[in-house]
Amino acid sequence: MRHRLLKWLGWSSIDAIGRIAMLAASTAVLSRCLSPRDFGVAALALTVVTLASVVVGAPFEEALAQRKVLRLAHLRAALSASWLASLACLLLSLPLGVAMAHAYDEPQFVWALPLGMASIFFSGHSDILTGLIRRRRRFDDLARATLFGNAIGIAASVVIALSGAGVFALVGQRLLVCAARAVLLQARMDIVIWPSRSIGHLRDLARYGGLALVDRMMDNLTFLAFNTIVGGVYGLNTLGFLNMAMRLVEPIRGAIGATVHNIAFSFFSPLQHDPARLRDRADAVISYASLAIAPVFIGLAAVTPTLLPLIAGAGWDQSIEIAICLAIGSAIALPARLVFTALSARARPEYSVIANVAGALVTIAVVVASVGLGPSGVGMARVAGDLAQALIALGVSSRLLGWSRRGRLLALAPAWLLAALMGVLVAGLQNAMPNIGRLPQVAAQIGAGVAIYGLFLALFARSQLSGVASLMHGAGKAAET
C-alpha cells in the first residue's frame, strides 16, 4: 500500500509540474499573439462556462466518491442528468452570448460563449468518471489522463493562436482539453457508461450531491461576480490583466488543490466512523501538507515580479500585483481548506459551502470598496476572500471533529510562518542580485528559496518530517482495512 501511495504522489506531481510547464509555455506564445482585451473576453466567457460545468458535474463527483454502495445504475443516471443539463446550458448560451456582446460592445461573445459551452458535455462526463476513479483509488490514472489531455488541448490551442484565430485559441483550449481528458479517462476504465434515466438512483445522490453543487456553485459564482465587476468597472483590458495573473497562479492552485483534496480524502474516509482517529489523522495530514503547500505559493509570490515578465513579455506589468495577491491568498486558503476535506469525509460538506459563501461575499465587498486602487484592489479582494475561508476553517465548532481551534491553528501556523519568512528573504534577494537576466535570476531565487526553506524545516519542523513515513504506513493499513 505504501508503494501505491508513492505512485499516486509521483504521478500527481508529474501531472501538476507538466501542466504548469505547458501552460507557462502556451502563455508565453498567447500573450504575444493576443491583446489584453482578447484575454478579458475569454476570461468572462470561460467564467460563465466554468459555472455551467459545475452544474453538470459537481453534484455527482463528490456524491459518487463518498457513497457507501454504488451501482452502475447510479453512474448511468448521473450521466443522463449531466448531458440533459449540458444541452440546456448550451441552448441558453446562444442568447446569453448575444446579450453579452451588446453589454460589452464586443461581438466575439456571440460565438465565444457557445463554443466554450460545448466543453461541458465532456467535463460532466469526466467528473462522473473521476468520482468512480476516486472510489477505486486510481489517482495515477486520473493524473495521466489529465496530463495528456492538457498536452493535446494546449498544443492544439497554440497552433490555433499562431494561425491568427485570436480569442478562438483561448476558448478552444478549454474545449479541446476537456474532450481529450474525457476520452482518455474513459479509455482507462473497464466499463463504458451510457446515459439511462432513473429518478430513484438520482435521489440516492441528492443530499450530498446538492450540497456539493451549492459549494462549488458559490466558489464559481464568486469568480463570475468578481470578473463581471472587474470587467464592468475597470474595463476588459484590466480583466485581461487579471486573466494573465490567473494563468500564472490558478493552474498551480487548481492542480495542488485537487490533488491534495483527493488524496487527503482517501486518508480520511476510512476513519469517518472513528472520530478520535480521524481527528489525529487530520491533525497529522494537514500539518504535513501545509508545510508542502504554503512555500510553493509564497515562493511564487516572491518570484512573480521576475517570472511574469519573463513568461508574458512586455506590456503586462499590471498583472504582477494581482498575481502576487493571488499567490498569497492561495498559500492561506489551500492548507486551511483541508479542514473541510476532513469534514466532508464525515458527510458534512455544508461547512465548505459556508466558507465559500463567506469568501464570495468578502471578495465582492472588497473589490467594490477598493475601486479607486486599480489592480491592487483587485488582488486585495482575492486575498480577503481566501482569508475569510481560512478563518472559518479555524473557527468551526470543535465538536465536529473533536479537534480544538487551537489545535487547528497549531497545525497550520508553522507552515504559514516559515513560508512567509522564506518569501521575504527570496523577494529581498531580487534587489540584491546583479543584472544577470530574468531566467538566471528566477533560477537563483528558486534555488535560494528551496535551500532556505529546507533549512527552516530542518531547524523548526523536524518532528513533522519524521512523522511522514509513519503516517503513510498507518494510512496504508487503514486503506487495506
Salt bridges, closest charged atoms under 4 A:
ASP15 OD1 - ARG19 NE 2.96
GLU61 OE2 - ARG134 NH1 3.04
GLU62 OE2 - ARG134 NH1 2.93
GLU62 OE2 - HIS261 NE2 3.13
GLU106 OE1 - ARG37 NE 2.99
ASP140 OD2 - LYS7 NZ 3.24
ASP140 OD2 - ARG144 NH2 3.39
ASP141 OD2 - ARG138 NE 2.73
ASP141 OD1 - ARG144 NH2 2.82
ASP141 OD1 - ARG188 NH2 2.91
ASP190 OD1 - ARG136 NH1 3.03
ASP204 OD2 - ARG67 NH2 3.68
ASP204 OD2 - HIS74 NE2 2.92
GLU250 OE2 - ARG382 NH2 3.17
ASP274 OD2 - ARG277 NH1 3.94
ASP280 OD1 - ARG279 NE 3.18
GLU350 OE1 - ARG207 NH2 3.93
GLU350 OE2 - ARG348 NE 2.72
ASP386 OD2 - ARG253 NH1 3.01
